[in-house]
């Protein structure tokens, strides 16, 4: 089991939803937190409500200068948890260039910006713990997931490559792939979301995973099997099952 009490973690995307729930659970577990998101007000409100120490560092992951400045202030870290993300449900026929670019820039490139500011120091110290948030939507192309699915698939691949490169070192990488979580983002969906989780349920699963040495967690388990097994379904059958207008 990985000890978390007394460790210092940078939680990026902490101001609401899954990030806020995870901040509360991590703080109760004795983790010293550095909290980042765009809204300083929400971060300050969150920090004041936590039982443990928490530093507030407002940051925009879509802005390289903002990320570098926050990373410099964060200093030496035991771990990084990246849960920041944006989402708009979108089909190719309804392509909104600004929204698609924002999903890729925040969910994938934003993570790369933060990792670029943190990973070299961890590698130099040969110590660190990185947790990235993918999605069940990243396992296979899905209808109405332009931008979001691609951003999560890219982040999942990034985590896998990092885990391979850093295997056997003091820097450990973990990947969590949740299904639907009830947040302001999923409130945008106009379809039935199977096995939807409350933020604290998802946060508890992630925190439990962080204590392990396992690389990947895809959850909830039964629902995740659909997406994990989708990778072996032939393209023709997958398109027949899911393509719009088929």
C-alpha positions in Angstrom: 0.0 0.0 0.0 1.2 3.5 -0.9 1.3 5.8 2.2 -0.4 9.2 1.5 -0.5 10.8 5.0 1.9 13.6 5.3 2.6 13.8 1.5 2.3 16.9 -0.5 0.1 16.6 -3.7 -0.8 19.1 -6.4 -4.4 18.6 -7.3 -5.2 20.3 -10.6 -8.9 20.9 -11.4 -9.8 21.0 -7.7 -12.5 23.7 -7.6 -15.7 21.6 -8.2 -17.2 18.2 -9.0 -14.8 15.3 -8.9 -11.8 17.5 -8.1 -13.5 19.1 -5.1 -14.7 15.7 -3.7 -11.2 14.3 -4.2 -9.6 17.3 -2.4 -11.9 16.7 0.6 -11.1 13.0 0.8 -7.4 13.5 0.3 -7.3 16.2 3.0 -9.1 13.9 5.4 -6.5 11.2 4.6 -3.8 13.5 5.9 -2.5 14.8 2.5 -1.1 18.3 2.3 -2.7 19.9 -0.8 -1.8 22.4 -3.4 -5.1 23.3 -5.1 -5.3 24.7 -8.6 -8.1 25.7 -11.0 -9.0 29.0 -12.7 -11.3 30.3 -10.0 -9.4 31.7 -7.0 -12.6 32.3 -5.1 -13.8 28.7 -5.3 -10.3 27.4 -4.4 -10.2 29.7 -1.4 -13.6 28.6 -0.3 -12.6 24.9 -0.7 -9.3 25.4 1.2 -11.0 27.0 4.1 -13.4 24.1 4.4 -10.7 21.4 4.5 -9.4 19.8 7.7 -5.8 19.8 6.6 -3.3 22.3 5.1 -4.0 23.5 1.6 -2.3 26.1 -0.5 -4.3 27.9 -3.3 -2.6 28.4 -6.6 -5.0 29.7 -9.3 -3.9 28.5 -12.7 -5.2 28.2 -16.3 -3.9 24.9 -17.8 -4.5 26.3 -21.3 -1.9 29.0 -20.6 1.8 28.0 -20.5 2.9 31.0 -18.6 0.2 30.5 -16.0 1.3 26.8 -15.6 5.0 27.6 -15.3 4.3 30.3 -12.7 2.1 28.1 -10.6 4.6 25.2 -10.8 7.4 27.4 -9.6 5.3 28.5 -6.6 4.2 24.9 -5.9 7.8 23.8 -5.4 8.8 20.3 -4.5 5.9 17.8 -4.7 5.4 14.2 -3.7 2.6 13.8 -6.2 0.4 15.3 -8.9 -3.3 14.5 -9.6 -4.7 15.9 -12.8 -8.5 16.0 -13.0 -9.0 19.2 -14.9 -11.3 19.0 -17.9 -13.9 20.6 -20.1 -16.6 18.9 -22.1 -19.3 19.6 -24.7 -21.2 16.8 -26.3 -20.7 17.1 -30.0 -21.2 15.2 -33.2 -19.0 15.8 -36.3 -22.1 17.3 -38.1 -22.3 19.9 -35.3 -18.6 20.7 -35.2 -17.8 23.8 -33.1 -14.2 24.5 -33.7 -13.7 26.6 -30.5 -15.2 23.9 -28.3 -13.3 21.0 -29.9 -10.0 22.9 -29.6 -10.7 23.8 -26.0 -11.4 20.1 -25.1 -8.1 19.1 -26.6 -6.2 22.1 -25.2 -7.4 21.6 -21.7 -7.9 17.9 -21.3 -4.8 16.7 -23.2 -2.4 19.6 -23.9 -3.2 21.1 -20.5 -2.1 17.9 -18.8 1.1 17.9 -20.9 1.8 21.5 -19.9 1.5 20.6 -16.2 3.5 17.4 -16.6 6.2 19.3 -18.4 6.6 21.5 -15.4 6.6 18.7 -12.9 8.0 15.5 -14.4 11.7 16.6 -14.9 12.0 17.5 -11.2 10.5 14.2 -10.1 12.9 12.3 -12.5 15.9 14.2 -11.1 14.9 13.3 -7.6 13.9 9.8 -8.6 10.7 10.2 -6.6 7.1 11.1 -7.4 3.6 9.9 -8.0 1.5 11.0 -11.0 -2.2 10.3 -11.4 -3.9 11.2 -14.7 -7.7 11.0 -15.4 -8.7 9.4 -18.6 -12.3 8.2 -19.3 -14.2 5.1 -20.5 -14.9 7.4 -23.5 -11.3 7.1 -24.5 -11.2 3.4 -25.2 -12.9 3.5 -28.6 -14.5 6.1 -30.9 -18.1 6.9 -29.8 -20.8 8.9 -31.5 -21.2 12.5 -30.3 -17.8 12.5 -28.7 -15.8 14.7 -31.1 -13.0 16.4 -29.2 -13.7 14.8 -25.8 -13.1 11.2 -26.7 -9.9 12.1 -28.6 -8.6 14.2 -25.7 -9.1 11.3 -23.3 -7.7 8.7 -25.6 -4.6 10.8 -26.0 -4.2 11.3 -22.3 -4.6 7.5 -21.7 -1.8 6.8 -24.3 0.4 9.5 -22.6 0.0 7.8 -19.2 0.8 4.4 -20.7 4.0 5.7 -22.4 5.1 7.5 -19.2 4.5 4.3 -17.1 6.7 2.3 -19.6 9.5 4.9 -19.6 9.5 5.3 -15.8 8.9 1.6 -14.9 11.4 0.6 -12.2 12.3 4.2 -11.2 11.1 6.1 -8.2 8.5 7.9 -10.2 5.2 6.0 -10.4 2.3 6.7 -12.8 -1.3 5.8 -12.4 -4.3 6.1 -14.8 -7.9 6.3 -13.7 -10.7 5.9 -16.3 -14.1 6.7 -14.8 -17.5 6.4 -16.4 -20.3 9.0 -16.0 -20.0 11.2 -12.9 -22.8 13.6 -11.9 -21.2 17.0 -12.5 -22.0 20.3 -14.3 -20.3 18.6 -17.3 -22.5 15.6 -17.5 -25.5 17.8 -16.9 -25.0 18.8 -20.6 -25.9 15.3 -21.8 -29.4 14.7 -23.1 -29.3 10.9 -23.0 -29.6 8.3 -20.2 -26.2 7.8 -18.5 -25.9 4.3 -17.3 -24.1 3.6 -14.0 -23.7 7.3 -13.3 -21.7 7.9 -10.1 -21.9 10.7 -7.5 -18.6 12.7 -7.2 -17.7 11.3 -3.8 -18.2 7.7 -4.9 -15.8 8.2 -7.9 -13.4 10.2 -5.7 -13.3 7.3 -3.1 -12.5 4.8 -5.9 -9.7 7.0 -7.1 -8.2 7.6 -3.6 -8.4 3.8 -2.9 -6.6 3.2 -6.2 -3.9 5.8 -5.4 -3.0 3.7 -2.3 -2.2 0.7 -4.5 0.7 0.0 -6.9 -1.6 -0.9 -9.8 -1.3 1.2 -12.9 -4.9 1.4 -14.2 -8.4 1.6 -12.8 -11.4 1.6 -15.1 -14.7 1.9 -13.2 -17.4 1.2 -12.4 -16.2 -2.3 -13.1 -19.2 -3.9 -14.8 -20.0 -0.9 -17.0 -16.3 -0.5 -17.9 -16.2 -4.0 -19.3 -18.2 -2.8 -22.3 -15.6 -0.2 -23.2 -12.5 -2.4 -22.4 -13.8 -5.2 -24.5 -14.8 -2.8 -27.3 -11.1 -2.8 -28.4 -11.4 -6.3 -29.7 -14.7 -5.7 -31.6 -14.1 -5.6 -35.4 -14.6 -2.1 -36.9 -17.5 -3.2 -39.1 -19.4 -4.6 -36.2 -18.6 -1.6 -34.0 -19.8 0.9 -36.6 -22.9 -1.2 -37.3 -23.8 -1.1 -33.6 -23.1 2.5 -32.8 -23.0 4.6 -36.0 -25.7 7.2 -36.3 -28.2 6.5 -39.0 -27.1 2.8 -39.2 
